[in-house]
Amino acid sequence: MASADARLAGIASSIRVIPDFPKPGVEARGFIFGPPIALAIGAKFVPLRKPKKLPGEVISEEYSLEYGTDKIEMHVGAVQANDRALVVDDLIATGGTLCAAVKLIERVGAKVVECACVIELPELKGRDKLGDRPVFVLVEADA
């Protein structure tokens, strides 16, 4: 990658051991980071969105919020059984959105091999919801 941004190169080099897998990016802020990472390692990008934002047929996963529930959606067929995926988001706080993204991808038979977030709020323990999946974080911050 000629004249690569050092931050993107750092992220790409840390996940290069997992070749040829889609990079689902969660909603709008995950879109900022997911496409450049996918481009840097030569993989496809799969958007995961809030309800009714994607055209065509979708599958969804509901998750809990502090005061209610929400859903995340993905195009049917965007991720295939036996695909290996990295889920990219901007923030992991309580882990609800990231956990829903993982469940959605795994429901179609793909394997989430790592999650990557720019910021983690560790005292909210969102990482705990992801089990033993590796989580790559650039910055830890106080809630």
C-alpha positions as CSV (number, residue, x, y, z in Angstrom):
1,M,0.0,0.0,0.0
2,A,1.8,3.1,-1.2
3,S,2.1,6.0,1.2
4,A,-0.3,4.4,3.7
5,D,-1.6,6.1,6.7
6,A,0.5,4.7,9.6
7,R,-2.6,4.1,11.7
8,L,-4.3,2.0,8.9
9,A,-1.1,0.2,8.2
10,G,-0.8,-0.7,11.9
11,I,-4.3,-2.0,12.0
12,A,-3.9,-3.9,8.7
13,S,-0.6,-5.5,9.9
14,S,-2.2,-6.7,13.1
15,I,-4.9,-8.6,11.3
16,R,-3.0,-9.7,8.2
17,V,-2.8,-13.2,9.6
18,I,-6.5,-13.6,8.8
19,P,-6.6,-13.4,4.9
20,D,-9.6,-13.3,2.6
21,F,-12.5,-12.5,4.9
22,P,-15.3,-9.9,4.9
23,K,-15.1,-6.9,7.2
24,P,-18.5,-6.2,8.6
25,G,-18.7,-2.6,9.8
26,V,-21.4,-1.6,12.3
27,E,-23.7,1.3,11.3
28,A,-22.4,4.7,10.3
29,R,-19.3,5.2,12.4
30,G,-18.1,1.6,11.7
31,F,-18.3,2.6,8.0
32,I,-15.5,5.1,8.6
33,F,-13.1,2.4,9.6
34,G,-14.3,-0.8,8.0
35,P,-13.9,0.1,4.3
36,P,-10.3,1.3,4.6
37,I,-9.3,-1.7,6.6
38,A,-11.0,-4.0,4.1
39,L,-9.3,-2.2,1.2
40,A,-5.9,-2.3,2.9
41,I,-6.0,-6.1,3.2
42,G,-7.9,-6.8,0.0
43,A,-11.2,-8.1,1.4
44,K,-14.8,-7.2,0.9
45,F,-16.8,-4.8,3.2
46,V,-20.2,-5.8,4.5
47,P,-22.3,-3.0,6.1
48,L,-24.4,-3.8,9.2
49,R,-27.1,-1.2,9.8
50,K,-30.0,-0.1,11.9
51,P,-33.5,-1.3,10.8
52,K,-34.8,-0.3,7.4
53,K,-31.6,1.4,6.2
54,L,-30.5,-1.4,3.8
55,P,-32.4,-2.1,0.6
56,G,-33.5,-5.6,-0.4
57,E,-33.8,-8.7,1.8
58,V,-32.1,-8.6,5.2
59,I,-31.7,-10.6,8.3
60,S,-31.7,-9.0,11.7
61,E,-30.5,-9.4,15.3
62,E,-32.2,-7.7,18.2
63,Y,-30.2,-6.5,21.2
64,S,-30.9,-4.8,24.5
65,L,-30.3,-1.1,25.3
66,E,-30.5,0.5,28.7
67,Y,-34.1,1.5,28.1
68,G,-35.5,-0.9,25.5
69,T,-34.2,-2.8,22.4
70,D,-32.8,-2.1,19.0
71,K,-31.9,-4.2,15.9
72,I,-29.0,-4.5,13.5
73,E,-29.4,-5.8,10.0
74,M,-27.3,-7.3,7.2
75,H,-28.1,-8.2,3.6
76,V,-29.0,-11.8,3.0
77,G,-26.1,-13.6,1.3
78,A,-23.5,-10.8,2.2
79,V,-21.7,-13.3,4.4
80,Q,-21.6,-17.0,3.7
81,A,-21.2,-20.1,5.8
82,N,-17.6,-20.8,6.6
83,D,-16.5,-17.2,5.9
84,R,-14.1,-15.7,8.4
85,A,-15.1,-12.2,9.6
86,L,-13.6,-9.3,11.4
87,V,-16.3,-7.0,13.0
88,V,-15.2,-3.3,13.0
89,D,-16.9,-0.6,15.1
90,D,-15.9,2.8,16.5
91,L,-16.7,2.1,20.2
92,I,-17.2,-0.8,22.6
93,A,-19.0,0.3,25.7
94,T,-21.6,-2.2,27.1
95,G,-21.0,-4.5,24.1
96,G,-24.6,-4.8,23.0
97,T,-24.1,-3.7,19.4
98,L,-20.9,-5.6,18.9
99,C,-22.4,-8.8,20.4
100,A,-25.5,-8.5,18.2
101,A,-23.2,-8.1,15.1
102,V,-21.3,-11.2,16.1
103,K,-24.5,-13.2,16.6
104,L,-25.9,-12.0,13.2
105,I,-22.7,-13.1,11.4
106,E,-22.4,-16.4,13.2
107,R,-26.1,-17.2,12.6
108,V,-25.3,-17.6,8.9
109,G,-22.5,-20.0,9.7
110,A,-19.6,-17.6,9.4
111,K,-16.8,-17.4,12.0
112,V,-16.0,-14.1,13.7
113,V,-12.3,-14.3,14.3
114,E,-11.7,-10.9,15.8
115,C,-13.5,-7.6,16.7
116,A,-11.8,-4.3,16.2
117,C,-12.8,-1.0,17.9
118,V,-11.2,2.4,17.9
119,I,-12.2,3.1,21.5
120,E,-13.1,0.9,24.5
121,L,-14.7,1.9,27.7
122,P,-13.3,-0.9,29.8
123,E,-15.2,-0.3,33.1
124,L,-18.4,-1.0,31.2
125,K,-17.2,-4.6,30.6
126,G,-18.6,-4.8,27.0
127,R,-15.7,-7.1,26.0
128,D,-17.0,-9.7,28.5
129,K,-20.1,-10.3,26.2
130,L,-17.8,-11.4,23.4
131,G,-16.5,-14.5,25.1
132,D,-13.0,-15.5,24.1
133,R,-13.0,-13.7,20.8
134,P,-10.0,-11.4,20.3
135,V,-10.8,-7.7,20.5
136,F,-8.3,-5.2,19.0
137,V,-8.6,-1.7,20.5
138,L,-6.6,1.4,19.7
139,V,-7.6,3.5,22.7
140,E,-9.0,2.8,26.2
141,A,-11.0,5.7,27.8
142,D,-12.9,6.4,30.9
143,A,-16.7,6.2,30.7
